[in-house]
């Protein structure tokens, strides 16, 4: 399955790692996968590909800038760049299928919310989603004593945790609020997630009528045997059977 996940697809001017499965003439649905802070070698992605293929899907997956096979590219992992990438790959997906769904994790969920707010989707599955990026950025600014005026003046500021704060990123997030999401959506969240706050997730679930499962003692990045088993069971529960 990893060999599938490491196929390389080039679309427009963007390079993505891809493996894909589609509802074309075969009548199967295209499961359009967006990923956040890990590479295509991650166990979570391999498990997703296995379960989606077993359900009859075709899968198209790819890396964000600064992730996986795109780590050596000059492009920064900014929301503007990532939304552009997602739009490009969505155009390709729409050229091969009229039935598209989305799987996304962590920050990839936020990028998907911005990029696909007006795109018809059959289903969305979010793992450990970031749903309020403005709150995440403001939290980081508080942690590292960075004022809005300072960020505006310096444009970009490195933090001790290896993440860079960008003024243009912050402005984009503030000007593109998540104020609509009308897709059938299921979320898997870990109770010990130290990045995505439960009250933010719960508010989103209530506002947009999503389904939520919480794994007790689950973390932001699912990686233990127990977490991965639960995640696989969740996929089997929510991935629609197309066979």
C-alpha positions as CSV (number, residue, x, y, z in Angstrom):
1,X,0.0,0.0,0.0
2,X,2.9,2.4,0.6
3,X,4.0,2.0,-3.0
4,X,0.6,3.2,-4.0
5,X,0.8,6.1,-1.6
6,X,4.1,7.3,-3.1
7,X,3.1,7.6,-6.7
8,X,3.9,11.1,-8.0
9,X,1.3,13.3,-9.7
10,X,2.1,16.6,-11.4
11,X,-0.8,18.9,-12.0
12,X,-0.5,22.6,-13.1
13,X,2.7,23.9,-11.4
14,X,2.3,21.9,-8.2
15,X,4.0,18.7,-7.3
16,X,2.0,16.3,-5.1
17,X,2.6,12.8,-3.7
18,X,-0.4,10.9,-5.0
19,X,-2.3,7.6,-4.9
20,X,-5.8,7.7,-6.1
21,X,-8.9,5.7,-6.6
22,X,-12.3,7.4,-8.8
23,X,-16.0,7.1,-9.7
24,X,-15.4,7.3,-13.4
25,X,-16.7,4.7,-15.8
26,X,-16.3,2.1,-13.1
27,X,-19.0,3.8,-11.0
28,X,-16.7,4.2,-8.0
29,X,-16.4,7.3,-5.9
30,X,-13.3,9.5,-5.8
31,X,-12.0,10.0,-2.2
32,X,-10.0,13.2,-2.3
33,X,-7.5,13.2,0.5
34,X,-5.9,16.2,2.1
35,X,-3.2,15.8,4.7
36,X,-1.6,18.1,7.3
37,X,1.6,17.8,9.2
38,X,2.9,14.3,8.3
39,X,4.3,12.7,5.1
40,X,2.7,10.1,3.0
41,X,4.7,7.4,4.8
42,X,2.7,7.8,8.0
43,X,0.8,4.8,9.3
44,X,-2.4,6.8,9.4
45,X,-2.3,7.4,5.6
46,X,-1.5,3.8,4.8
47,X,-4.4,2.7,6.9
48,X,-6.7,5.2,5.3
49,X,-5.7,3.9,1.8
50,X,-6.2,0.3,2.8
51,X,-9.7,0.9,4.2
52,X,-10.8,3.3,1.4
53,X,-9.7,0.8,-1.3
54,X,-11.5,-2.0,0.4
55,X,-14.7,0.1,0.3
56,X,-14.3,0.6,-3.4
57,X,-12.8,4.1,-3.6
58,X,-10.1,5.6,-5.7
59,X,-7.8,7.8,-3.6
60,X,-5.8,10.9,-4.6
61,X,-3.4,12.1,-1.9
62,X,-0.6,14.6,-1.8
63,X,1.8,16.5,0.4
64,X,1.6,20.1,1.6
65,X,4.6,22.4,1.1
66,X,7.4,21.6,3.6
67,X,6.0,18.0,4.1
68,X,7.0,14.6,2.7
69,X,8.5,14.8,-0.8
70,X,8.0,18.6,-0.9
71,X,10.3,19.4,2.0
72,X,13.1,20.7,-0.3
73,X,10.8,23.1,-2.2
74,X,11.1,26.8,-1.5
75,X,7.4,27.3,-1.0
76,X,6.4,27.9,2.7
77,X,3.4,26.1,4.1
78,X,1.2,29.2,4.2
79,X,-2.6,29.1,3.9
80,X,-2.5,31.0,0.6
81,X,-0.2,28.5,-1.0
82,X,-2.0,25.5,0.4
83,X,-5.4,26.7,-0.6
84,X,-4.1,27.3,-4.1
85,X,-2.6,23.8,-4.1
86,X,-5.9,22.3,-2.9
87,X,-7.9,24.2,-5.6
88,X,-5.5,22.9,-8.3
89,X,-5.7,19.3,-7.2
90,X,-9.5,19.6,-6.8
91,X,-9.7,20.7,-10.4
92,X,-7.9,17.5,-11.4
93,X,-10.2,15.4,-9.2
94,X,-13.3,16.9,-10.8
95,X,-11.9,16.2,-14.3
96,X,-12.0,12.4,-13.5
97,X,-15.0,12.2,-11.2
98,X,-18.2,14.0,-10.3
99,X,-18.5,12.3,-6.9
100,X,-15.7,13.6,-4.6
101,X,-15.2,13.3,-0.8
102,X,-12.5,14.6,1.5
103,X,-10.3,13.1,4.2
104,X,-8.1,15.6,6.1
105,X,-6.1,15.7,9.3
106,X,-4.9,18.5,11.6
107,X,-4.2,21.7,9.7
108,X,-5.2,20.0,6.5
109,X,-8.8,20.2,7.8
110,X,-8.6,23.9,8.1
111,X,-7.2,24.3,4.6
112,X,-10.0,22.1,3.3
113,X,-12.6,24.2,5.0
114,X,-11.3,27.3,3.3
115,X,-10.6,25.8,-0.1
116,X,-13.8,23.7,-0.4
117,X,-16.5,25.8,1.2
118,X,-18.3,26.1,-2.1
119,X,-17.4,22.8,-3.6
120,X,-20.0,20.0,-3.6
121,X,-18.7,17.0,-1.6
122,X,-20.3,13.7,-0.9
123,X,-18.6,13.2,2.5
124,X,-15.9,14.6,4.7
125,X,-13.8,12.8,7.3
126,X,-11.6,14.9,9.6
127,X,-9.0,13.5,12.0
128,X,-7.8,15.8,14.8
129,X,-8.9,18.8,12.9
130,X,-7.8,22.4,13.3
131,X,-11.0,24.3,12.9
132,X,-10.1,27.8,14.1
133,X,-6.8,28.8,12.8
134,X,-7.1,32.4,14.1
135,X,-7.3,31.1,17.6
136,X,-4.3,28.8,17.1
137,X,-2.2,31.8,15.8
138,X,-3.3,34.0,18.6
139,X,-2.5,31.3,21.2
140,X,1.0,31.1,19.7
141,X,1.4,34.8,19.9
142,X,0.5,34.8,23.6
143,X,2.8,31.8,24.3
144,X,5.8,33.6,22.8
145,X,4.9,37.2,23.7
146,X,4.4,38.4,20.1
147,X,2.1,41.3,19.7
148,X,0.0,42.0,16.6
149,X,2.0,45.3,16.1
150,X,5.3,43.4,16.3
151,X,4.2,40.8,13.8
152,X,2.9,43.5,11.5
153,X,6.3,45.3,11.6
154,X,8.6,42.2,11.3
155,X,6.3,40.3,8.9
156,X,7.6,36.9,10.1
157,X,8.9,35.6,13.4
158,X,10.4,32.3,14.2
159,X,9.2,30.6,17.4
160,X,11.1,28.2,19.7
161,X,8.9,25.3,18.6
162,X,10.0,25.5,15.0
163,X,6.9,27.2,13.7
164,X,7.0,30.6,12.0
165,X,4.4,33.3,12.5
166,X,3.6,35.2,9.3
167,X,1.8,38.5,9.1
168,X,0.3,37.8,5.7
169,X,-0.8,34.4,6.9
170,X,-2.5,35.9,9.9
171,X,-4.2,38.6,7.8
172,X,-5.5,35.9,5.3
173,X,-6.9,33.8,8.1
174,X,-8.7,36.9,9.6
175,X,-10.2,37.8,6.3
176,X,-11.4,34.3,5.5
177,X,-13.4,33.1,8.5
178,X,-15.0,29.7,8.5
179,X,-18.7,30.8,8.4
180,X,-20.2,28.1,6.3
181,X,-19.8,24.3,5.9
182,X,-22.8,22.3,4.6
183,X,-21.1,18.9,3.8
184,X,-21.8,15.6,5.6
185,X,-18.9,15.5,8.0
186,X,-17.6,13.1,10.7
187,X,-14.8,13.9,13.1
188,X,-12.4,11.7,15.2
189,X,-10.8,13.6,18.0
190,X,-8.5,12.6,20.9
191,X,-9.4,13.8,24.4
192,X,-5.7,14.6,25.1
193,X,-5.3,16.7,21.9
194,X,-3.0,19.5,23.0
195,X,-3.5,21.6,19.8
196,X,-7.2,21.5,18.9
197,X,-9.4,22.5,21.8
198,X,-12.5,20.4,22.5
199,X,-14.7,23.5,22.9
200,X,-13.8,24.6,19.4
201,X,-14.5,21.2,18.0
202,X,-17.8,20.8,19.9
203,X,-18.9,24.3,18.7
204,X,-18.2,23.4,15.1
205,X,-19.9,20.0,15.4
206,X,-23.0,21.7,16.8
207,X,-23.1,24.5,14.3
208,X,-22.7,22.4,11.2
209,X,-24.4,19.2,12.4
210,X,-21.3,17.0,12.2
211,X,-20.8,13.6,13.8
212,X,-18.1,13.4,16.5
213,X,-16.3,10.5,18.1
214,X,-13.8,11.1,21.0
215,X,-11.1,8.6,21.8
216,X,-10.3,8.9,25.5
217,X,-6.6,9.6,26.0
218,X,-6.1,10.0,22.2
219,X,-3.5,12.6,21.1
220,X,-3.4,15.1,18.3
221,X,-1.3,12.7,16.2
222,X,-2.7,9.1,16.3
223,X,0.4,6.8,16.5
224,X,0.0,4.1,19.2
225,X,-1.3,0.7,18.4
226,X,-4.5,1.4,20.4
227,X,-5.1,4.8,18.7
228,X,-4.5,3.3,15.2
229,X,-6.9,0.4,15.9
230,X,-9.6,2.8,17.0
231,X,-8.9,5.0,13.9
232,X,-9.2,2.0,11.6
233,X,-12.5,1.0,13.3
234,X,-13.8,4.6,12.8
235,X,-12.9,4.5,9.1
236,X,-14.8,1.3,8.7
237,X,-17.8,2.8,10.4
238,X,-17.9,6.0,8.4
239,X,-16.4,5.2,5.0
240,X,-19.5,4.5,2.8
241,X,-19.4,1.1,1.2
242,X,-19.4,1.5,-2.6
243,X,-19.1,-2.1,-3.6
